[in-house]
Amino acid sequence: MKGLSRKIVREISDSKNEPLWMKDFRLRSLDVFMKTGFPRWGPDLSGIDFSRLSYYLSPGSGKSSSWDDVPAHIRKTFDKLGVPEAERRFLGGLGAQYESEMVYHSLKKEIEEKGVIFIDTDSALRDHSRLFRRFFSKIVPPSDNKFAALNSALWSGGSFVYVPEGVKVNVPLQAYFRINAQGIGQFERTLIVVGENASLNYIEGCTAPVYSSPSLHAGVVEVIALKGSTVRYTTIQNWSRNVYNLVTKRAHAYAGSVVEWVDGNLGSKVTMKYPSIYLKGKGSRADILSVSFSGKGQVQDLGGKVLHLAPGTSSRIISKSICQKGGSSCYRGLVYVRKGMAGSRSSMRCDSLLLDSVSKADAFPSLKVEEKDVELMHEATVGRVSEDALFYLMSRGLSQSEAVSLVVLGFISQFTRELPMEYAVELNRLIRLNIEGF
Amino acid sequence: MALEVNNLKVEVDGNIVVKGVSFVIGDKDVVALMGPNGSGKSSLALALMGHPRYKIKSGSAVLDGVDITGISPEQRAKLGLFLSFQNPVDVPGLGVETFLRQAYNSVRGRMGVMDFHLLLKDRMSSIGVPGQFSSRDLRGFSGGERKRMELLQMSLLNPKIAILDEIDSGLDSGALKDVASELKKLSAGLLLITHYIRMLEFLRPDVVHVMKAGQIMRSGDFRLALRMDREGFG
């Protein structure tokens, strides 16, 4: 299905047997998309051709039909990672069966007994319609930005998670398995609701490069953390290098809740992603930790936003970016403290590491503070790998690329330490692979 | 002969700082290199290890029959050369044990994670490095701690020739004695760069060279070191 029109949007909705309100929502969103211009700041998006996208993939269609169609650099990465053939075929977009589906099913049974809902978003609309409608698009309205509007018109897939009041999900909930079993949507839509005093640790994404023939990924993620709850959302994304990855991620944090975004970005041609947290309840806390790696021809435009809309709230934004071979990164951070929100605290820090002189890093931190009784800190650094550090490591028998890798892994260790072991190991391996041949 | 340096000239940022230096370190020799600040001792050490800014303009340095002047620091380390840095660098976020294991694996061959952990703990206790240091990052160590960390690395990598650039500075007399006795246990040929006599009293060099303005002005035995200590380098 190519091209973009009201007819297409209706067809998508009809093919899924959606309720009328959703069809209306999609059509209104399409109008918003048509009326809204591109962002007037940030990276060049002129390479996106909306007339050539595949808007809706019914299961099985649109995936590569042959391993040979998967780009060579991705196949090579799989080889280097030592990923077994079956997994490679799957992750390469060939849609093979994947044994992790089994792991997913047993976990699912365990949490379902506690009343947790963890399903794909389309099923949630169908099977939990009242709950779904109550929260859907309340955090990110279609009018938020052009790509949120596009997602709202065309969304398909993504995860829906609901954790009832007081329930603690102790094991990390890994959408990795679920998503791998279904293929990652181009316009995935994720909605997470964590009840009062409940907790959730949600992990999404996969460290193997995701090959997607379409060139645009416009996801929306909404997180609602009710009173006293704790939510951590971890993503590692490694899109193939032809993808524009334009994601809107936002959370609302109610009184006494804690929301943490942990966000790693390695792939894509252009990524624009600024996870934001609205601290709406007294004493709520926000933590945004991100890492990006930009190589040849890649632009990582990332950051974090926290709005202090209640007193006694606190936030921390930490961003680490690494650039090599002409890649560029840009950090945009915003901390806003509304008047009267006394006793709020915030710290913002962004560090960039350039591995050569042809790469580039910019930082645009911004503080908008209307209240006097606040504690704020912000710091931005741009550094290079020092010749002395490399020499020191090499004098201990390490090759130049091993030495660079160790410096880089040290640089992002604050991030890596927050990841579950297997993700940390994978991330480290991927970064080593990216640096090889440096 | 383990290391033979012949008429070595070293340039840093366009200046010749080592102006034709020759000496030899035999297999288990202890050779001392003394001299005032700025005489070119550290430049010589860095050039021998292969620092990219310290360029060898002419001359040779032959380690067990191999001229090392054209090869990378990594290869020099693998051939058995070690430099204990006067100012070891910090690498924030890099775990000490991770770093040491990778260095060990590169120079001495692969060892399992658990076996290495035990080896490391053993060496740390014998050198007097506190146990928790291995789980720290490679940063924020005090002057004395850094010297012990350098010695720990040397002990793990077991080089044929070790250049020790002021390993005695910043150590109190107890620590100095520990370091010296540890050095005696290792079977490397040593080039001790120092201003002070104390370390030499423990290690009793076979040969003492005195460097000044980029050249070796005098050579002798331990008595020369004693005289330099008494009279100064003037």
Interface residues (C-beta under 8 A of the other chain):
Chain A: S386 E387 D388 A389 F391 Y392 L393 M394 S395 R396 G397 L398 S399 Q400 E402 L406 V407 L409 G410 F411 I412 S413 Q414
Chain B: M49 G50 H51 P52 R53 S72 P73 E74 R76 A77 K78 F82 L83 F85 P88 V89 D90 V91 P92 G93 L94 G95 T98 F99 Q102 A103 S106 V107 D137 L138 Q153 L157
